[in-house]
């Protein structure tokens, strides 16, 4: 059928390429005729495909949907884009702790290891992107999150890129957004976090590096309190969610990235925190922090070193404590022995030193290793082992370990692929010696054994 459809096209091409006078001069072999026909058909089909593609490219699309800034020459799809991250499941507690953790830890909610040791919640976003007649690409995003009893508005922003010919990739934004929140996955720790509302620019090209800058404000939060009301004794002041205004804590943030020193990728952060008059004068303070990140990507590995120093703050300059100095350093990465056998790992150190309140001074040491074996592109088995020690300057230390075995069903082969169904058992032991001594009790040992099933996805 395809040969019959191509016959008129073939005859027309032969007639154009082979005049009658030429054919009459010398008979041609069947092989020569076949070669001419094949070349002519290929050329005609290629010309037709080129015209179809040109017509497609000339079509104007007014709605696009990427979540991040789009390069000027990138084709933009129609419609809304639904993105997010979520994990929900059942977690059965058969021991002393539902989620295993060491008291006094500052390295995230799952500092002793994340696998089989995290609660439920999610973030759900809709993004609409509009391409203007002048070529500028605008995006508007709204996100709600669910990490507790409340559903909160986490994002409500607008941004634009391809605005200036000299800076086609610079992205200007304003509103409420995730902001400067680099995260370590294996312990679920945001070693910086300045989510809030404000304005800034990302990916400003300096020639030798890309620059991100912003001024942001912490969003006001409502703390529910009982209100004395004879007519309604159960009345509370609010439901506990995020407000619409600024709390009064501000941050000027900056990041240099896209720098290479040979095989090393280099990033530099510098932030400054300050308060407005919305904060009582005796509580106003200032803080600053700086961090450097060195990364190396090999054929079978990825390794990263993070070093952060904060003055009067910890991981956010929104939250200030006079006299506080903190240092956070870590080494993390992954190695691929084969496509089926891989391992992730993390070593972390956190020093919390307060000149004015020495009772809380402590050093936090942590180690996590997660070997993984992928039986095929669907099934995998992961084993995660974690250890943590919180060494207080006074009255002893707290320490603990955790071990999780997880059988997984995922969409493809590799630790980065989701959705995933996870079936796990988690065991561990924690000794909070410092905590019990401060409370005037005997040392307490907490033994844990938990069983759970969870789905996790990002999209």
N, C-alpha and C positions, 0 to 999 in steps of 0.2 A: 504493500500500500504506500509506504514511504517513497519507494522508487518511482511509482506512477505519479505521485504528487510532484516529484522533482523533475519529471521528464520535460515539461514545457520550459522550465528554467534552464535545463541542460541544453535543449535545442537552440534556445535563444542565444546562449553564450557561445555555442559552437558556431553559429551563424555569424556572430560578431567577430570572433577570433579567427575564423578560417574562411576567407572569401572564396567564392565559387571558382574564380580563376586559378587560385592556388591548388584547390582540390583537383582541378581538371588537368594540371600539369603532370602530376606524378601520383600514382595510387599510394595510399598510406596503409601501413600494416594495422591489424586490429590492436596490437599492443600500443602503437603510437596514438591511435584514436582514444583508447581507454585512458591514457595518461593525460591527454588534453581535456577530456571530459572531467576527470577527477579534479584536476587543478581548477578548472572553470567553476565547478560546483562548490569547491571549498572557498574560492574567492567570493562568489556570490552570497553564500551563506554567511561568511564573515562580515561582508558589507551590510547585510540585513541585520545581523546581531548588533553591529555598531550603531545603526540608526535607532534600533529599539532602546539600547542603553542610553543614547543621547537624549531621546525623548523622555525616558524615565528621570534622568538627572535634571531636566528642565522643569519638572513638576515642582510646584511650590508647596512645602509643608509648613504650616504655621504653628503647630503644637508639637513640642518635643518633651522627653521625659527623663533625662538623666538626673541622678541625685547629686552628682558632683559637677563642677564646671566643665563645659564641653568645649573642645578645641574648635576653632572657627571653621575648619574644613570637614568636620565630622557630620555625617548625615544624622538627622534627628527624627526619631519616630513619632508617630501620632499618639495622642491620648495621655492618660494619667499613668503614673508608675507607682505601684504599691511595693514598698520595701519595708524591711524591719528585721528584728531579731526576737526570738522567743524560746522559752523552755518551760514545759509544764509536765508534771508527773506525780506519782505517789512515792513517798519516802517513809518507810516503816522503821520506827525506832525500837530497838530491842535492848538498848543499853542506857548509859548515863547521859549521853549527849546525842541530840538528833543530828546536829552538824558539828563535826569535830573541829575545835579551835582552841588555841592556847591564849589565856588571858594576857592582855597587854600588847597583843600583836597589832602592828600598824601596817603590815604589808598586804592589805586587802582582806576581803571577807573570807577568802579561801586560801590563806597564806600557807597552810600546811598541805595544800593540794586541792584542786578544784573538782577532779573527776569523782562523781558519786558523793559530792559534799557541797551541793549548792541548792538554793531554793528556787521557787517558781517565779515567773514574771515575763514581761515582754515589752517591746517598743514597736509601734506600728505607725508607718508614715505614708502619706500621699504627697506626691510631687507633681506639679504642673509646670511645664516649661514652654515658653513662648519665644519664637524667633521673630525679631522686629524686621521691618523692611530695610533698615539701615545695617542689618547683619548682626546686631547685638543679640545675645542669647540670655533671656531672663528665666529664672526659676523661682517658684514659690513653693515652700514646703511647710507641712503641718504634721506634727507627730504627737501622739499620746503614749504614755508609758504606764505600766501596771507592775509595780514592784512592792506594793503593800496594799493596805485597805483602800487607798485612793487611786483613782485614775487621773493623771495630771497632764496638763499641756506642756510638753517638753520642748517642742519646736514650733515656731511661727515666724518665718523669715522670708526675705526676698533677696535675690542676688542677681548680678549681671556680669557677663564676661564678653570678650570680643568687642569692648567698648572703645578702645583707643588703638589706632593702627600701630603705634610704637610698643604697645603692651597687649597683644591680642589674647594672651592667656591669663592676664590679671583678672581676678574675680573679686568684685566689690559686693559687700553684703551688709545688711542691717536687720535687726530683729532679735528673736530668741532662738538660740541654737546650741547644739553641742559645740564646745569650744576648748581647744587645746587640752585634749584628754587622751594622751598616749597611754595605751593599755598593754599589760602583759597578760597573755591568755592563760597560761598554765596555773597561775595563782589569782587571776581575775583582779589585778591591781591596777588602778589608774594612778601612775606615779606623778602625774600632774592632772588637775581638773579645774577648769574655769568655765564650766557651763553657765550660761546666763544670757543677758540681753544687752546689745550694744551695736557696734559697727566696726568694720575693718576691711582689710584687703588681704587676699591670699595669692601666692605665686607671682609676686611682683618681680620681674626679671631684672637683676642687677648685673648681669653679664657673667660673673663668677659664681653666682648663687641665686636662689629664689628666696624672697622675703615675705613672711606673713606678719602683719601688725594689726592690733585691735585694741579698743577700749571697751571693756565689758563691766557689767554690774551684776552682783549676785541677786537672784530673784527673792523677793520676800516670801517667807513661809509662815503658815499659821499653825500655832501650837494650841490644840483644843484644850479648853478649860471649862470647868463647870461654872455656870452662872447662877447666882442666887436669884431665884424667881419663884415666888410662892405659887403662881399659877401653873408653872411648868418646871418642877424640880429637876428634871433630867435634861434640861436645856444646856447645850454647850456653846462656846463662843464661836466655833467654826468647825469644819470637818477635817482639817489637817492638811489640806492640799496647798499647792503653790498659788501665790497671788499674782496680780498683774503688774505691780510696781517694783521698783528697786528697793533693796533692803538697806542700802547705804554703804555697802562694802564694794569697792571698785578695784579693777586691775587693768594695768597697761601691759599687754603681752606682746612678745615678739619671738620669731623663730627664723633662723637661717637654715636652709636645706638645699639639697641638690648639689652638694659639694663633694668632690672626689679627690682623695689623696692616694693616687695609685689604685690599689685594689680596695681601699677603705672608703666607705660612704660616711660623711660627717654631717652632723646636725648640731645646732647650738640654740639654746633657749635662754631668754632673759625676761623676767617679769617683775613688776613693781606693784605693790598693793597699797591702797590708801582708803580713807573713809571720808564721807561727806558729813554735813551738819545734821543729817538725819540720825547720826549716832551721837549719844551723849558725849560731851567734851572729855570727860575723864576716862572714857572707854575708847576714844579714837586712837589709832595707832598706824604704823607703817610697817611694811614687810617687803622683802625682795627674795628672789631665788634665781639661780642659774643652773643650767644642766648641759651636759655634752653627751652625745650618742655616737658611738663608733660601730659600724656594721660591716660585715664581710660576707659576701655570697660566693660560695664555691660550687663546684659541679654537683656535689652531693650534700652540701651543708649550708647552713645559715647561722651565723653567730653575731651576737650583739652585746656591747658593753654600755651600761648606763651609769652615769655619775651625776648626782644632783645635790646641791647645797641650798638650804633655805634658812633665812634669818628672820626670826620672829614668826615663823610659820612652818608648816610641814609640806604637804603636797599641793596646797592652794594658798595663794596670798590673800584670798578673801578672808580666811580665818586666821586671825593674828593672836599671838600670845607673846607678850613682852618677856624678853630674857630667853626665849626658846631658840635653839639652833639644832637643825637636823641635817643628817647626811644619809643619803640612800645610794647604794651601789649594787649592781647586779650583773651577772653574766648569764645569758640565756641563749638557747639555740636549738637546732635539730640536725640530725644526721640520718642520711638514707643509706643503709647498708646495701639494700636492694629495693626494688619497687615494692616488695611485700614486707620487708623488715625495716622499721624506722624507729627512732627514739627522739624524744624531746626532753629538755633538761633546763634547770634553773638553779642558780646559787644567788642568794640575796643577803645583804647586810643593811641594817637600819639603826642609826644612832640617834636617840632622842635625848637631848641635853638641855635642861632648863636651869639657868643660873639662879632664878628666884624661887623655884619650887623643886628642890633636888629629890624629893621623895619619889617622883615619877620618872626619874632618869633611868634609862635602860638601853640595852643593845639587843637587837633582834637578829638572830641568825636563822636562815632557812635554806633547805635543799629539797628539790623535787625532781624525780626522774620518772619518765613515762615511756617504757618500751611498748611498741605496737606491732602486731602482726596482722596482715591483710590476707585472708585466705583466698579471696577473689575480689571482684569489684562490688560486692554486696556485703559480705560478712567479714568482721574483724574482731580481734581480741586485744584489749588494752589492759595493762597493769600499771598502776601508778603508786609510787611510794614517796611519802613526804616526811620530813623531820623539821622541827622548829624548836628553838630555844630563845626565851626572853630573859635575859640576864639583867636583873635589877641592880642598881648601885647599892641599895640597902635591902636587907631582909630576904635574901635568897633569890631563886629564879623559878620560872615556869618552863615546862618543856613537854613535848608530845610527839607522837608519830601516827601516821595513817597509812593504810594499805587498801587499795580498791582494785577489784577485778571486774571488768566490764565486757560484756558481749554485745556487739553492735551490729545494726543493719543500716547501711547508708546508701546514698544515691550513686556514689562512685568510689573508686579506690583512692585513699589518701586521707590524712588527718584534717585537711581543710574543707572537705566536702560535707555539705548538709543539704537536705534534711537527714537526720539520724535518729533511729530508735535505739535506746540504750537500756540494758538490763544488767544490774550491778549489785555487788555486795561490798560493803565497806566496814572495816574494823580499825580500831585504834585505841590509844591510851594517852591520857593527859595527866600530868602532875602539876597542879597550880600551887606550888609551895609558897611563893610570895603572897599570893592572894589569901591563903588560909592563915598565914602568919600575921598579916595585917589585921585580919578579922579576929585574931585571937583564938583560932581553932587548930585542931590537929591537921596535919598534912592530909590532903584529900587526893585520892587517885580515882580518875574517871575512866571507866572502861566502856567502850562503845562497839556496837555491832548493828549495822543498818542494812536494809534490803530495799531496792527501789527499781522503778522503771520510769523512763523519761524520754520525751522527744525533744530535740533541739534543732533549730533551723535558723539560718539567716538567708535573706533573699532580696 
